[in-house]
Amino acid sequence: MIQLAGVAKSHRMIVAGSNSSEMFLELHRRGYLRVTTTRICRAPCGQHDVALVAWRDHSIRALETTLNWLVHFLSAGGALVIWVGPNEAMPNRTLRLALGRLGFRIESGTCCENGVAVCARRLESNPVAKVA
């Protein structure tokens, strides 16, 4: 997940999902000290460079609801990295459509025996103000 997002140790990250506490501790152990979890960080103010989401045992609708809330924590150029476990009945197209509804486009991804991981960014990372 870290490689997909191209994360540096100086980036601010937020982690979400069923094992966010374990991800938080593992990232700290690896030297990523600017990490928080959705349980700790309550105010979404668009300051994180990366959101890492590990998703298991829930539906695409539940994931979309979580992502809809989580994207407000990301900066305009922030990356959203989602890992979906191997037992999920969530086709890539469904995930792509859910991200598209939130204004994100999948940039890269990988498959392995542990599941599927994708990295997505906003379609408009630098929105231009419309002139009336």
N, C-alpha and C positions, 0 to 999 in steps of 0.2 A: 504494500500500500504506500509506503514511504517513497519507493522508487517511482511509482506511477505519478505521484504528485510532484516529484522533484523537490522535496522538502529539504531545507537547510536547517541547521540547529537554531538559527536565529529567527525562524518563522514562528508566528503565533499559530497554534493549532487547538482545535476543539475536537473531542472524540465523543461519539454517541453509539448506542447499541447495547446489546445485552451484556457484553463483556468490556464495557468502556473503562471500568476500574482497572482491569488487567492491562488493557492497552495503555492507559495513563501511566501505570507503574513501569511497564516495559519501556515506554518511550523515555521516561525519566532515567531509567537505568542505562539507556543508550546515549544519554547526554542531551536529549531534547527537553529543555527546562521550561520552555514557554508553552506548556500544554495545560489544558484544563478539560474538564468534562462538562456535559450539559447539567449534571447534578450540582456542580459547584458554581458555574457561571450562569446566572439567571437573567442578566440583562442583555438582550441582543442588540448590539450597537455597531455591527459591521466592521469589527476590528481584527478578525482572524484571517490568516492567509490560507488556511487549509482546514477542512472539516473531514474527519475520518469516521466512517460509519460501518460497523460490523453488524450485519442483519441476519437473524435466524428466527425461525419459528413464528413468523408473522406474515401477513398478507401484503401484497403490493399496495393496497389501499392504506394500510397502516404505515408502510414505509413512506408513501407519498405524503401522508399527514405529518410524519416526523420530519421529512425533508423540507416541507413547506414552512415549518417552524424553525428549522436549523439554518436555512439559507440566510436568514436575517442576521446571523452571527458572522457571516463572511463579508470580507471586503469586496469591492467591485471586481477586482481581478483574482479573487480567491478561487481555489480549486476544491471540488467536492469529490472525495474518493469513497466509493461504496464497495464493500465486500459482501457477497451473498453466498451463503453456505451451499454445499452440494445437494442437500435434500430439498432445496426450495423449488417449488413448481413455478418459477418466474422466468419466462422466456426473455431473451435480450430485447426483443421488440417492445415488450410491455415496460421494461425499465427505461428504455430509450424514450418512449412516449411520455412516461411519468416525468422524466427529467425535462423533456421538451415543454411540457405544460408549466414547469417552474422557470423556464427561460434558460435552460442549460443544454449544452451539446456535449456528447461523449467525445473525448479526444483520443483516449487510448484505453486499452483493457487487456486482461490476461485471463486465461483459464488454467486451472490446475485441479488435482484431485480434491483439494480442499474447498473448491468453489470457483466463483467468478469475481473479479475485481475490475472496476472501471473508474476512470478519472474523467470528470466533466467540469467544464467552465461555463460561465455565463455567455450567452450569445452576444451580448453587448457589454463588454467589460468596461468601456468608457462611454456611457450613453451621452449623446449630444442633446442639449436642451433644444426643444422645438421652438421656433420663433412663430408667433401668432401673426 
